[in-house]
Amino acid sequence: MTEATHDSLTLTGCIRCWPESLEAAWHARCELRELAMWIDEAHFNVRGLQCMHCARRFISVFTESIDWINGDDAQSWTTVPVTAEEFVHAEAALPISIEAALRVVPAKRRSLRRDHPTGGDAQIRWTSGIDVCFHD
């Protein structure tokens, strides 16, 4: 097992779950094991994920906004690595407040974002923190 970086803002996972390449990171994100489905709505979900190789935990947020005219729904995924302590704090806060739960993630921590806008092509980028997009 590879030890993951533990600095508060530069928290990462191993090369298998948090590679430098955007495309590789998105593919790796799809390989993470689901630990918890905290919110499971049709157009909004918040999940706790974990790397099976280094045990790094992640919070993942999915949002979708329905395109009632053309059926080309805008979708967004944000995935961010978290410490075990942050994971527990987020899980405990979710029943009270989604915003409070997601504030456990430092706003400047690197996160992976995949956006598929209505009428556009999917784009993957590195960003920071978790920004919950508008959703239905």
N, C-alpha and C positions, 0 to 999 in steps of 0.2 A: 504494500500500500504506500502510495506517495503522500507525504505530509502536505497539506494545503496551507497556503499563506493565511495568517491569522490577524493581520493588521485590520483595524476597524473599517477603514475606507477601501483598502485594496484587497479585501477578502476575496479569495478565489477558491476553486476546487482543484482537482488534479487535471492532468493533461487529457484524460478521457471525458471529464464532465465539463471542463471550462477551457477549451483550447482557444488560441488566439484568433484563428480564422472565424469570421462570422458564420459562414456556411457550416463549418465543422461544429461550431458551438450550438447552432440551431439543431443540427442532427443529433448532437450529444444530449441536448435538452429533451429530445423525444425518447431517449433511452433511460431517463431517470425513473426511479421507482416511486410510485405514489405512496406516501405515508398517510396523508389525510386529505379529504375533500371537505374543507371547511364551509365553503359556500358552493352550492351546485344548482345554479339557476340556468335556464335555457340560454341566456345571453350574458351571463356573468358568473365566473367561478374563481375561487381562490383555493389553491391547493398547496400542500406541503409535499415537497419532493426530496429524494435523496439519491446520491450517487452510490451505486453498488460496489464501487472500487475503493473510494476514499472516505465514504460515509458523510461527505459534505451535504448539508441540508440547504434547500432552496425554497423560496416562496415564489409561486407562479400565479399571475393574475391574467385572466382572459376576459375581454369585453367584446361585445358585438352590438352594432347598431343596425337595425333592420332598414333596408332600402325597399320601402313598400311599393315603389313604382317599377323598378327594374329587377329586383331580387338579387342585387349585387351587394350583399351585406358587408359593411366595413367591420373588420376584425382586428384586434390587437392582443398580443401576448407580451408580457413582461416577466422575466425570470431573473431573480437576484439571489446570490449566495448569502446565507445567514449562519450565524453561530448557533450552536445547540441552545444556548440561553435565549437568543433572540427568537428562535423557533418556538420555544415554550412560552415566552411572553406574548408573541403574536397569537398563538393558539388560545391562550387564556383571555386575551382582550377581544377576540373576534365576536363572542356572543354579546358583548356590550357595545362595541363600536368598530366597524371596519377601518375607519380612519385611524383610530388609536392603535389598532393591531398593526397596520402597515407602517406607522410611524416608528416602529422598532428598527426599521431599516434606515441607516443614515442616508440622508438625501444625496450625498456625494459618492455613495458606493456604486461601483460599476455594475450595470445590469445589461441584460440582453433584451432587445426589443424587436419584435417582428410586427409590422403593420401591413395590413392589406386594405387599403382605402377603397371606397366605392369607386368603381370606374378606373382603378389603377392597378399597377402590379405590386406584388408583395415586396417589401423592403425590410432588410434586417440591418440593425445598427447597434453599436454600443452606445449606451446612454448612462444615466445615473439615477439611483433611487427607484421608487415605484410611483408611477403616475397612472391613476385609474381613469381611463377614458370614459367618455359618455357611453352609455349602453341602454338598451331597452329592457 
